[in-house]
């Protein structure tokens, strides 16, 4: 009796299903990449102002950096970054006696 039911069932009007596992994986990877990009751009850093100094705190590594004239200074506290520029135009050579 059951076999008669399946013989009479006409499913030709139903669309055939193709496996779509690959496209779902690609969509999932795309969503994860988009979420990581949004987090990196908008939520990774927290900015605090204290006594006229702007501090940037990384929420992942908990590293604290100062913002000085639009640039980040992540050197340890008490150690100042130094910049030097040489402007010597001397062309003299050292002579020593023989």
Phi and psi in radians as a Rosetta constraint file:
Dihedral C 1 N 2 CA 2 C 2 CIRCULARHARMONIC -1.143 0.35
Dihedral N 2 CA 2 C 2 N 3 CIRCULARHARMONIC -0.693 0.35
Dihedral C 2 N 3 CA 3 C 3 CIRCULARHARMONIC -1.108 0.35
Dihedral N 3 CA 3 C 3 N 4 CIRCULARHARMONIC -0.561 0.35
Dihedral C 3 N 4 CA 4 C 4 CIRCULARHARMONIC -1.110 0.35
Dihedral N 4 CA 4 C 4 N 5 CIRCULARHARMONIC -0.669 0.35
Dihedral C 4 N 5 CA 5 C 5 CIRCULARHARMONIC -1.106 0.35
Dihedral N 5 CA 5 C 5 N 6 CIRCULARHARMONIC -0.808 0.35
Dihedral C 5 N 6 CA 6 C 6 CIRCULARHARMONIC -1.206 0.35
Dihedral N 6 CA 6 C 6 N 7 CIRCULARHARMONIC -0.513 0.35
Dihedral C 6 N 7 CA 7 C 7 CIRCULARHARMONIC -1.210 0.35
Dihedral N 7 CA 7 C 7 N 8 CIRCULARHARMONIC -0.600 0.35
Dihedral C 7 N 8 CA 8 C 8 CIRCULARHARMONIC -1.445 0.35
Dihedral N 8 CA 8 C 8 N 9 CIRCULARHARMONIC -0.288 0.35
Dihedral C 8 N 9 CA 9 C 9 CIRCULARHARMONIC -1.300 0.35
Dihedral N 9 CA 9 C 9 N 10 CIRCULARHARMONIC 2.131 0.35
Dihedral C 9 N 10 CA 10 C 10 CIRCULARHARMONIC -1.867 0.35
Dihedral N 10 CA 10 C 10 N 11 CIRCULARHARMONIC 1.942 0.35
Dihedral C 10 N 11 CA 11 C 11 CIRCULARHARMONIC -1.936 0.35
Dihedral N 11 CA 11 C 11 N 12 CIRCULARHARMONIC 0.290 0.35
Dihedral C 11 N 12 CA 12 C 12 CIRCULARHARMONIC -1.196 0.35
Dihedral N 12 CA 12 C 12 N 13 CIRCULARHARMONIC -0.379 0.35
Dihedral C 12 N 13 CA 13 C 13 CIRCULARHARMONIC -1.412 0.35
Dihedral N 13 CA 13 C 13 N 14 CIRCULARHARMONIC -0.232 0.35
Dihedral C 13 N 14 CA 14 C 14 CIRCULARHARMONIC -1.367 0.35
Dihedral N 14 CA 14 C 14 N 15 CIRCULARHARMONIC 2.445 0.35
Dihedral C 14 N 15 CA 15 C 15 CIRCULARHARMONIC -1.221 0.35
Dihedral N 15 CA 15 C 15 N 16 CIRCULARHARMONIC 2.548 0.35
Dihedral C 15 N 16 CA 16 C 16 CIRCULARHARMONIC -1.365 0.35
Dihedral N 16 CA 16 C 16 N 17 CIRCULARHARMONIC 2.503 0.35
Dihedral C 16 N 17 CA 17 C 17 CIRCULARHARMONIC -1.731 0.35
Dihedral N 17 CA 17 C 17 N 18 CIRCULARHARMONIC 2.220 0.35
Dihedral C 17 N 18 CA 18 C 18 CIRCULARHARMONIC -1.781 0.35
Dihedral N 18 CA 18 C 18 N 19 CIRCULARHARMONIC 2.570 0.35
Dihedral C 18 N 19 CA 19 C 19 CIRCULARHARMONIC -1.110 0.35
Dihedral N 19 CA 19 C 19 N 20 CIRCULARHARMONIC 2.283 0.35
Dihedral C 19 N 20 CA 20 C 20 CIRCULARHARMONIC -2.111 0.35
Dihedral N 20 CA 20 C 20 N 21 CIRCULARHARMONIC 0.511 0.35
Dihedral C 20 N 21 CA 21 C 21 CIRCULARHARMONIC -1.113 0.35
Dihedral N 21 CA 21 C 21 N 22 CIRCULARHARMONIC -0.648 0.35
Dihedral C 21 N 22 CA 22 C 22 CIRCULARHARMONIC -1.161 0.35
Dihedral N 22 CA 22 C 22 N 23 CIRCULARHARMONIC -0.727 0.35
Dihedral C 22 N 23 CA 23 C 23 CIRCULARHARMONIC -1.240 0.35
Dihedral N 23 CA 23 C 23 N 24 CIRCULARHARMONIC -0.575 0.35
Dihedral C 23 N 24 CA 24 C 24 CIRCULARHARMONIC -1.151 0.35
Dihedral N 24 CA 24 C 24 N 25 CIRCULARHARMONIC -0.674 0.35
Dihedral C 24 N 25 CA 25 C 25 CIRCULARHARMONIC -1.139 0.35
Dihedral N 25 CA 25 C 25 N 26 CIRCULARHARMONIC -0.737 0.35
Dihedral C 25 N 26 CA 26 C 26 CIRCULARHARMONIC -1.122 0.35
Dihedral N 26 CA 26 C 26 N 27 CIRCULARHARMONIC -0.728 0.35
Dihedral C 26 N 27 CA 27 C 27 CIRCULARHARMONIC -1.088 0.35
Dihedral N 27 CA 27 C 27 N 28 CIRCULARHARMONIC -0.738 0.35
Dihedral C 27 N 28 CA 28 C 28 CIRCULARHARMONIC -1.113 0.35
Dihedral N 28 CA 28 C 28 N 29 CIRCULARHARMONIC -0.758 0.35
Dihedral C 28 N 29 CA 29 C 29 CIRCULARHARMONIC -1.115 0.35
Dihedral N 29 CA 29 C 29 N 30 CIRCULARHARMONIC -0.675 0.35
Dihedral C 29 N 30 CA 30 C 30 CIRCULARHARMONIC -1.107 0.35
Dihedral N 30 CA 30 C 30 N 31 CIRCULARHARMONIC -0.733 0.35
Dihedral C 30 N 31 CA 31 C 31 CIRCULARHARMONIC -1.142 0.35
Dihedral N 31 CA 31 C 31 N 32 CIRCULARHARMONIC -0.744 0.35
Dihedral C 31 N 32 CA 32 C 32 CIRCULARHARMONIC -1.103 0.35
Dihedral N 32 CA 32 C 32 N 33 CIRCULARHARMONIC -0.748 0.35
Dihedral C 32 N 33 CA 33 C 33 CIRCULARHARMONIC -1.121 0.35
Dihedral N 33 CA 33 C 33 N 34 CIRCULARHARMONIC -0.705 0.35
Dihedral C 33 N 34 CA 34 C 34 CIRCULARHARMONIC -1.139 0.35
Dihedral N 34 CA 34 C 34 N 35 CIRCULARHARMONIC -0.733 0.35
Dihedral C 34 N 35 CA 35 C 35 CIRCULARHARMONIC -1.130 0.35
Dihedral N 35 CA 35 C 35 N 36 CIRCULARHARMONIC -0.698 0.35
Dihedral C 35 N 36 CA 36 C 36 CIRCULARHARMONIC -1.122 0.35
Dihedral N 36 CA 36 C 36 N 37 CIRCULARHARMONIC -0.690 0.35
Dihedral C 36 N 37 CA 37 C 37 CIRCULARHARMONIC -1.146 0.35
Dihedral N 37 CA 37 C 37 N 38 CIRCULARHARMONIC -0.772 0.35
Dihedral C 37 N 38 CA 38 C 38 CIRCULARHARMONIC -1.107 0.35
Dihedral N 38 CA 38 C 38 N 39 CIRCULARHARMONIC -0.734 0.35
Dihedral C 38 N 39 CA 39 C 39 CIRCULARHARMONIC -1.083 0.35
Dihedral N 39 CA 39 C 39 N 40 CIRCULARHARMONIC -0.791 0.35
Dihedral C 39 N 40 CA 40 C 40 CIRCULARHARMONIC -1.084 0.35
Dihedral N 40 CA 40 C 40 N 41 CIRCULARHARMONIC -0.698 0.35
Dihedral C 40 N 41 CA 41 C 41 CIRCULARHARMONIC -1.387 0.35
Dihedral N 41 CA 41 C 41 N 42 CIRCULARHARMONIC -0.603 0.35
Dihedral C 41 N 42 CA 42 C 42 CIRCULARHARMONIC -2.049 0.35
Dihedral N 42 CA 42 C 42 N 43 CIRCULARHARMONIC -0.427 0.35
Dihedral C 42 N 43 CA 43 C 43 CIRCULARHARMONIC -2.124 0.35
Dihedral N 43 CA 43 C 43 N 44 CIRCULARHARMONIC -0.071 0.35
Dihedral C 43 N 44 CA 44 C 44 CIRCULARHARMONIC -1.279 0.35
Dihedral N 44 CA 44 C 44 N 45 CIRCULARHARMONIC -0.677 0.35
Dihedral C 44 N 45 CA 45 C 45 CIRCULARHARMONIC -1.885 0.35
Dihedral N 45 CA 45 C 45 N 46 CIRCULARHARMONIC 2.539 0.35
Dihedral C 45 N 46 CA 46 C 46 CIRCULARHARMONIC -2.051 0.35
Dihedral N 46 CA 46 C 46 N 47 CIRCULARHARMONIC 2.341 0.35
Dihedral C 46 N 47 CA 47 C 47 CIRCULARHARMONIC -1.925 0.35
Dihedral N 47 CA 47 C 47 N 48 CIRCULARHARMONIC 2.294 0.35
Dihedral C 47 N 48 CA 48 C 48 CIRCULARHARMONIC -2.192 0.35
Dihedral N 48 CA 48 C 48 N 49 CIRCULARHARMONIC 2.570 0.35
Dihedral C 48 N 49 CA 49 C 49 CIRCULARHARMONIC -2.006 0.35
Dihedral N 49 CA 49 C 49 N 50 CIRCULARHARMONIC 2.207 0.35
Dihedral C 49 N 50 CA 50 C 50 CIRCULARHARMONIC -2.442 0.35
Dihedral N 50 CA 50 C 50 N 51 CIRCULARHARMONIC 2.034 0.35
Dihedral C 50 N 51 CA 51 C 51 CIRCULARHARMONIC 0.917 0.35
Dihedral N 51 CA 51 C 51 N 52 CIRCULARHARMONIC 0.772 0.35
Dihedral C 51 N 52 CA 52 C 52 CIRCULARHARMONIC 1.403 0.35
Dihedral N 52 CA 52 C 52 N 53 CIRCULARHARMONIC 0.009 0.35
Dihedral C 52 N 53 CA 53 C 53 CIRCULARHARMONIC -1.872 0.35
Dihedral N 53 CA 53 C 53 N 54 CIRCULARHARMONIC 2.292 0.35
Dihedral C 53 N 54 CA 54 C 54 CIRCULARHARMONIC -1.661 0.35
Dihedral N 54 CA 54 C 54 N 55 CIRCULARHARMONIC 2.206 0.35
Dihedral C 54 N 55 CA 55 C 55 CIRCULARHARMONIC -1.958 0.35
Dihedral N 55 CA 55 C 55 N 56 CIRCULARHARMONIC 2.411 0.35
Dihedral C 55 N 56 CA 56 C 56 CIRCULARHARMONIC -1.935 0.35
Dihedral N 56 CA 56 C 56 N 57 CIRCULARHARMONIC 2.164 0.35
Dihedral C 56 N 57 CA 57 C 57 CIRCULARHARMONIC -1.955 0.35
Dihedral N 57 CA 57 C 57 N 58 CIRCULARHARMONIC 2.161 0.35
Dihedral C 57 N 58 CA 58 C 58 CIRCULARHARMONIC -1.400 0.35
Dihedral N 58 CA 58 C 58 N 59 CIRCULARHARMONIC 2.127 0.35
Dihedral C 58 N 59 CA 59 C 59 CIRCULARHARMONIC -1.293 0.35
Dihedral N 59 CA 59 C 59 N 60 CIRCULARHARMONIC -0.261 0.35
Dihedral C 59 N 60 CA 60 C 60 CIRCULARHARMONIC -1.605 0.35
Dihedral N 60 CA 60 C 60 N 61 CIRCULARHARMONIC -0.901 0.35
Dihedral C 60 N 61 CA 61 C 61 CIRCULARHARMONIC -1.666 0.35
Dihedral N 61 CA 61 C 61 N 62 CIRCULARHARMONIC -0.179 0.35
Dihedral C 61 N 62 CA 62 C 62 CIRCULARHARMONIC 1.068 0.35
Dihedral N 62 CA 62 C 62 N 63 CIRCULARHARMONIC 0.492 0.35
Dihedral C 62 N 63 CA 63 C 63 CIRCULARHARMONIC -1.453 0.35
Dihedral N 63 CA 63 C 63 N 64 CIRCULARHARMONIC 2.346 0.35
Dihedral C 63 N 64 CA 64 C 64 CIRCULARHARMONIC -1.845 0.35
Dihedral N 64 CA 64 C 64 N 65 CIRCULARHARMONIC 2.227 0.35
Dihedral C 64 N 65 CA 65 C 65 CIRCULARHARMONIC -2.227 0.35
Dihedral N 65 CA 65 C 65 N 66 CIRCULARHARMONIC 2.557 0.35
Dihedral C 65 N 66 CA 66 C 66 CIRCULARHARMONIC -1.562 0.35
Dihedral N 66 CA 66 C 66 N 67 CIRCULARHARMONIC 2.556 0.35
Dihedral C 66 N 67 CA 67 C 67 CIRCULARHARMONIC -1.809 0.35
Dihedral N 67 CA 67 C 67 N 68 CIRCULARHARMONIC 2.022 0.35
Dihedral C 67 N 68 CA 68 C 68 CIRCULARHARMONIC -2.123 0.35
Dihedral N 68 CA 68 C 68 N 69 CIRCULARHARMONIC 1.994 0.35
Dihedral C 68 N 69 CA 69 C 69 CIRCULARHARMONIC 0.890 0.35
Dihedral N 69 CA 69 C 69 N 70 CIRCULARHARMONIC 0.761 0.35
Dihedral C 69 N 70 CA 70 C 70 CIRCULARHARMONIC 1.443 0.35
Dihedral N 70 CA 70 C 70 N 71 CIRCULARHARMONIC -0.019 0.35
Dihedral C 70 N 71 CA 71 C 71 CIRCULARHARMONIC -1.980 0.35
Dihedral N 71 CA 71 C 71 N 72 CIRCULARHARMONIC 2.602 0.35
Dihedral C 71 N 72 CA 72 C 72 CIRCULARHARMONIC -1.561 0.35
Dihedral N 72 CA 72 C 72 N 73 CIRCULARHARMONIC 2.382 0.35
Dihedral C 72 N 73 CA 73 C 73 CIRCULARHARMONIC -2.083 0.35
Dihedral N 73 CA 73 C 73 N 74 CIRCULARHARMONIC 1.803 0.35
Dihedral C 73 N 74 CA 74 C 74 CIRCULARHARMONIC -1.821 0.35
Dihedral N 74 CA 74 C 74 N 75 CIRCULARHARMONIC 0.355 0.35
Dihedral C 74 N 75 CA 75 C 75 CIRCULARHARMONIC -1.227 0.35
Dihedral N 75 CA 75 C 75 N 76 CIRCULARHARMONIC 2.651 0.35
Dihedral C 75 N 76 CA 76 C 76 CIRCULARHARMONIC -1.056 0.35
Dihedral N 76 CA 76 C 76 N 77 CIRCULARHARMONIC 2.689 0.35
Dihedral C 76 N 77 CA 77 C 77 CIRCULARHARMONIC -1.075 0.35
Dihedral N 77 CA 77 C 77 N 78 CIRCULARHARMONIC 2.414 0.35
Dihedral C 77 N 78 CA 78 C 78 CIRCULARHARMONIC 1.558 0.35
Dihedral N 78 CA 78 C 78 N 79 CIRCULARHARMONIC -0.258 0.35
Dihedral C 78 N 79 CA 79 C 79 CIRCULARHARMONIC -1.924 0.35
Dihedral N 79 CA 79 C 79 N 80 CIRCULARHARMONIC 1.890 0.35
Dihedral C 79 N 80 CA 80 C 80 CIRCULARHARMONIC -1.557 0.35
Dihedral N 80 CA 80 C 80 N 81 CIRCULARHARMONIC 2.452 0.35
Dihedral C 80 N 81 CA 81 C 81 CIRCULARHARMONIC -1.299 0.35
Dihedral N 81 CA 81 C 81 N 82 CIRCULARHARMONIC 2.374 0.35
Dihedral C 81 N 82 CA 82 C 82 CIRCULARHARMONIC -2.020 0.35
Dihedral N 82 CA 82 C 82 N 83 CIRCULARHARMONIC 2.468 0.35
Dihedral C 82 N 83 CA 83 C 83 CIRCULARHARMONIC -2.106 0.35
Dihedral N 83 CA 83 C 83 N 84 CIRCULARHARMONIC 2.326 0.35
Dihedral C 83 N 84 CA 84 C 84 CIRCULARHARMONIC -2.255 0.35
Dihedral N 84 CA 84 C 84 N 85 CIRCULARHARMONIC 2.556 0.35
Dihedral C 84 N 85 CA 85 C 85 CIRCULARHARMONIC -2.310 0.35
Dihedral N 85 CA 85 C 85 N 86 CIRCULARHARMONIC 2.232 0.35
Dihedral C 85 N 86 CA 86 C 86 CIRCULARHARMONIC -1.616 0.35
Dihedral N 86 CA 86 C 86 N 87 CIRCULARHARMONIC 2.251 0.35
Dihedral C 86 N 87 CA 87 C 87 CIRCULARHARMONIC -2.095 0.35
Dihedral N 87 CA 87 C 87 N 88 CIRCULARHARMONIC 0.369 0.35
Dihedral C 87 N 88 CA 88 C 88 CIRCULARHARMONIC -1.225 0.35
Dihedral N 88 CA 88 C 88 N 89 CIRCULARHARMONIC 2.342 0.35
Dihedral C 88 N 89 CA 89 C 89 CIRCULARHARMONIC -2.022 0.35
Dihedral N 89 CA 89 C 89 N 90 CIRCULARHARMONIC 0.257 0.35
Dihedral C 89 N 90 CA 90 C 90 CIRCULARHARMONIC -1.215 0.35
Dihedral N 90 CA 90 C 90 N 91 CIRCULARHARMONIC 2.427 0.35
Dihedral C 90 N 91 CA 91 C 91 CIRCULARHARMONIC -2.102 0.35
Dihedral N 91 CA 91 C 91 N 92 CIRCULARHARMONIC 0.215 0.35
Dihedral C 91 N 92 CA 92 C 92 CIRCULARHARMONIC -1.283 0.35
Dihedral N 92 CA 92 C 92 N 93 CIRCULARHARMONIC 2.660 0.35
Dihedral C 92 N 93 CA 93 C 93 CIRCULARHARMONIC -1.944 0.35
Dihedral N 93 CA 93 C 93 N 94 CIRCULARHARMONIC 2.657 0.35
Dihedral C 93 N 94 CA 94 C 94 CIRCULARHARMONIC -1.453 0.35
Dihedral N 94 CA 94 C 94 N 95 CIRCULARHARMONIC 2.324 0.35
Dihedral C 94 N 95 CA 95 C 95 CIRCULARHARMONIC -2.017 0.35
Dihedral N 95 CA 95 C 95 N 96 CIRCULARHARMONIC 2.364 0.35
Dihedral C 95 N 96 CA 96 C 96 CIRCULARHARMONIC -2.181 0.35
Dihedral N 96 CA 96 C 96 N 97 CIRCULARHARMONIC 2.594 0.35
Dihedral C 96 N 97 CA 97 C 97 CIRCULARHARMONIC -1.271 0.35
Dihedral N 97 CA 97 C 97 N 98 CIRCULARHARMONIC 2.571 0.35
